[in-house]
Amino acid sequence: MSHKSTDLVHHPYVPPAGFLAPQPGVFKASTVIFANVAALRARDWRYKDGYTYGLHGTPTTFQLEERIATLEGGRHCVLVPSGLAAIANVDMALLAAGDEVLIPDNAYGPNKALAEGELKRWGISHQLYDAMNPDDLRARIGPKTRLVWLEAPGSVTMEFPPLARLAAVARERGVTTALDNTWGAGLAFDGFASGADVVVQALTKYPSGGGDVLMGSVVTRDDALHLKLKLAHMRLGFGVGANDAETVLRSLPSIELRYRAHDRAARALAGWLRQRPEIAHLLHPAFEGSPGHANWKALCTGGDAGGEGLAAGLFSVVFDERYASAQVDAFCDALRLFRLGYSWGGPVSLVVPYDIATMRDARLATWPNKGVLVRFSVGLEAVEDLRADLEQALGALSGAR
Ligand SMILES: *Cc1c(COP(=O)(O)O)cnc(C)c1O
């Protein structure tokens, strides 16, 4: 070929094989090239024995899928563009018009919003159930129920459910369960051993660890269930970018170290805050008196977790009723190291105030619905500096009357 433009597209140089480095390579593709027509016709996008199209997998995404499956203790994984997309992938793969899905009352908010929006529009109904009460779940399972969502602990309000008992109730009735395991990150407890059929995670949180990537995973042990999820994934076009996958691959080796560090720091700060007169309730499953503490203890201590157990770097506090929400807002604004922002799992400590009344279905709420709730995600700053930050901001709380 004599034209440079053609030579630059079809260059003859092939680098030597056998390159080995600690970090997997980044393979970027929409198009995947086949050696011949027979190969093009023979290739099956459903399996990891070859490549068909970037959306269905590259060496980079296959490697990340296998590592996330290992993290969760599962066999198959599909990657999706966010944690919420993982929830959507499960709903769309397993539900049809006329079906019903049951969601914990204290679930991650957008899971409920998806049910109230698109699922309802498509003729799929839902009910919220009390995640702390397996009898409530049992009573709500009906002939239309096809899927039960599980989450531990509840989002923001942090009640730790009797997970295995909930999963067993669904199993008794032959209903598939899907666990949102973002908090546990595959480290604090084993979602499959707890009875879940599908385990999803927002890789956006601890697996990414940087606050800079959005991604989700859907993991299964069952081949047929995986194929259903993979089929919906293919039809929906829920692929992930190679650079994002590479970022998560780079963060994964340190996830357990980071998770334990976030956990230790959060427990130190939660223990300190709990003693303060401004705080009415601490919501952290590893603390006695927090809703579902015994369930956390049963699931997340012992084995690799040790006697101290494992918990994410996440907790909420409810301020004493004497503080109006404007005062709690002033506390949040006064924080300097804790920054205001959603999500968690990265190096920066974060804080968000929430209105408790909107967090739980009033009919199911079992604990005081008074006082303003603030959720903390503890990052990787020095604990002493974070404690000093909380202390100075508590000063602003009483000042802002
Ligand atoms: C953050 C989060 C999600 C959603 O993850 P995104 O990547 O932000 O869509 C889902 N479930 C839980 C429990 C989460 O904390």
The ligand as an SDF file (V2000), in Angstrom:
LIG
                    3D

 15 15  0  0  0  0  0  0  0  0999 V2000
  -25.2670    4.5250   45.0600 C   0  0  0  0  0  0  0  0  0  0  0  0
  -26.1640    3.3590   45.1810 C   0  0  0  0  0  0  0  0  0  0  0  0
  -26.7990    2.8190   44.0660 C   0  0  0  0  0  0  0  0  0  0  0  0
  -26.7210    3.4470   42.6890 C   0  0  0  0  0  0  0  0  0  0  0  0
  -25.4460    3.6050   42.1990 O   0  0  0  0  0  0  0  0  0  0  0  0
  -25.1760    4.6540   41.0090 P   0  0  0  0  0  0  0  0  0  0  0  0
  -23.9530    4.1390   40.3980 O   0  0  0  0  0  0  0  0  0  0  0  0
  -25.0470    5.9860   41.6620 O   0  0  0  0  0  0  0  0  0  0  0  0
  -26.3620    4.5810   40.0990 O   0  0  0  0  0  0  0  0  0  0  0  0
  -27.6090    1.7160   44.2380 C   0  0  0  0  0  0  0  0  0  0  0  0
  -27.7850    1.1640   45.4460 N   0  0  0  0  0  0  0  0  0  0  0  0
  -27.1920    1.6550   46.5440 C   0  0  0  0  0  0  0  0  0  0  0  0
  -27.4350    0.9940   47.8490 C   0  0  0  0  0  0  0  0  0  0  0  0
  -26.3800    2.7680   46.4560 C   0  0  0  0  0  0  0  0  0  0  0  0
  -25.8140    3.2680   47.5410 O   0  0  0  0  0  0  0  0  0  0  0  0
  1  2  1  0
  2  3  1  0
  2 14  2  0
  3  4  1  0
  3 10  2  0
  4  5  1  0
  5  6  1  0
  6  7  2  0
  6  8  1  0
  6  9  1  0
 10 11  1  0
 11 12  2  0
 12 13  1  0
 12 14  1  0
 14 15  1  0
M  END
$$$$
